[in-house]
Amino acid sequence: MPEVRPADVDVGKLFRNLSEHWYRPSSPVDANFTRLARSVDMMFERLRTSERLAFLSKQFYPEWRNLLETPPPLDQAEEMWRIPDAKDED
């Protein structure tokens, strides 16, 4: 991506685009944000600590290998969609 210099930015266009895509949270979300955030935290804690859910990490975070510049294994596509069955849990 080419470097953008401050002098090249059309400030009016920037704010028009922001106003079209950026809006206040809805009242229900605003009123329940703490409760919702707590639920999301609990879900991710369970995902992080449960051996039975470990297979989901590759599905939730497939981009980590790319971000860390680690080449994905050849069987990554298969692992992305694999759901363990009862014999895998033994």
JOCOR-V253973 format. One record per run of one state. SS is the DSSP state (h for helix, s for strand, l for the rest). FROM is the first residue (numbers start at 0). TO is the last residue. If there is no record, write none. Layout:
((SS	FROM	TO) (SS	FROM	TO))
This chain:
((l	0	4) (h	5	7) (l	8	9) (h	10	20) (l	21	25) (h	26	48) (l	49	49) (h	50	52) (l	53	54) (h	55	59) (l	60	62) (h	63	66) (l	67	74) (h	75	80) (l	81	84) (h	85	88) (l	89	89))
